[in-house]
Amino acid sequence: MSSNVTLRAAREGLEAIGMWMDARYNSRFVGTPIQKWDMPRKEKGFFTVYAMNLVLECDGFDCLAGQKPQDIEAFIQLLQNLGAKKTAALVQSTLAALRGKQPCDENKCTSDYYKLFRQEKVWLKLLEYIGRRIYVRYVLRAQAIQAAGQNIFDAKQWQGELTDP
């Protein structure tokens, strides 16, 4: 699936799907670890990486360290399963340093994280991981919401089953 897709296009598409998943699920599970959300396994795996990546982008490793432990573990495990072993190792070592109160240049660690994330083509691997079916289901729902003149970020618009392509 991802062979004809650029890294940038994969990122943009998956970030949109992550926002739509957030609208679909987050309001029902506020404060609950993502790993306990009632959602399909692949969507949960993708959303975990999306959400933890967003935490890093917005607030850095200190904030990531404050996330639910089971979500952090799932994030690292999925990075490893996707073949992004260097990215996973950096996350593990940085979080271990922060937990051990060791000095950590957070800006450098965050910069290194995104460099590895790009080098290991995590967005393309995530696109392949969720597959065409899930991707298209979300895109079709978003298009239907927009066509009806509704807000694609309104959680009510995302309730119910998503239609298969």
N, C-alpha and C positions, 0 to 999 in steps of 0.2 A: 504494500500500500504506500509506503513512504518513499519509494525509490524516485518518484517524480515530484516530490514535494520538497521545497527548500526548508531549511531550518527555521527561517523567519516565518514562513507561511504556517508551518506546523505550530510554532509558538503562538502566533496570533489566533489561529483557529482553536487551539487547546485552551488558551487563556479565556476566550469567549465561552467555551463549553464549561470551564471551571466556574465562571461567574454565573452561568445558568444553573449549574448543579448547586451552587451556593444558594441561589434563589429557591430552587426546588426542595432542598433538604435542610439547610442550616436553621431556618426559623422553627423547624419541628424538633431540633436536637440541640438547642442552645445549651452550652456548658457541658455537653456529653462528648466524650472522646469520639472522634470520627470512626474508630474501629468498632464502636457499638451502634452506629447508625444502621437503620434498616434500609439498606440499598444494595444493589447487585455488587458482587465481589470486585469485578474489574472497575466499575465506577468508583467504588470505595478506594481501591488502590490508586487509581489515577487522582482522585480528589485529595487523597492524603499527600501525594507528592505536590500537587498544585498548591494546596493550602500551606504546607511547610515552606515551599519555595516562596510563596507570597509573604509569609512571616519574615523570612530572611531578607527579601527585597525591601520590605517596609521598615523593619525594626532590627534586623541583624541577629547574630547568634545569641546574644543575651536573651532576647525574646524567645527565640527557638528553644533555648534551654528551659524556659518556663512553660512549654507546651506539655500536654498530657504524655507521660512516658510511653504508653502503648502506641500513641501516634508517632512519636519520634522513632521508636523501634520499627514500626511498620514502614516509615519513610526510608530509613536506612536500609531495611531489608529489600524493599522494592527497588531502590537504586542498585543494590547488589544484583538482584535478579534480572534487572534490565541490562546488566553488563557495565554499569557505571561505577566500577569498583573504586577508582581513585576519588570520585566525588563522594561516595559513601564513606571511604576511609577518612577524608578530610572532615566531613561532618562529625564522625565519631571522635576523632582526635581533638577537634576544636571544642566539642561539648565536654569531653573528658577534662580538658585543660580548664574550662570555665567552672566545672563542678569542683575541681581540685583547687580552685582559687589561684591558679597559675596565671601569670601575666599572658595576655593574648592581645595582639594587635587586631582588633575586630575588623577594621577597614581592610587590612590585608587578607584576613581570613575570608571575608565576604567576597572580595575581589577574586581571590583564588578559587572560591567555590564557583562563581559564575564562569570563570575561565574554564574550569574542568567540566562544568555542566554543558558548556558549548562544545568543548573538544570531544566529549564523550557522546555528543549528539542526543542528549536526554530527551529533548522535545520530539525528535523523530522516533525514538524508541517508545515514548509514551503514546504517540499516535498509533504506532503499530500494535502496542499493547491493548489499547481500548478497541481498536479495530474499526472498520468502516461502518458496521451496523450501528454501534453506539454513537459514533460521530454523526452519522446522517440522521439518526433519530432526534438528536438534540437540535441539529440545524433545521430540520423540518418543523419541529415545534416552534422554534424561534421565528421562522418565516411565517407560520400560521398566526402566531401572536401578533406579529407586526402587521400582517395583512388585515387582521381584525381591528387594527388601530389601538391595540393594547400595549402595555409596557412589558418588555421582555425581562425586566428586573422585578416584576411583581410576583411574589411567591404563589399567589392564587392562580396565576396563569400556567404554572408548571405542575399543578396537581393532576393526579390521574395517570393513566398509562400513556406511555409514549408509543406512537405508532411505528411499526417497522417499515423500512423503505421497500 
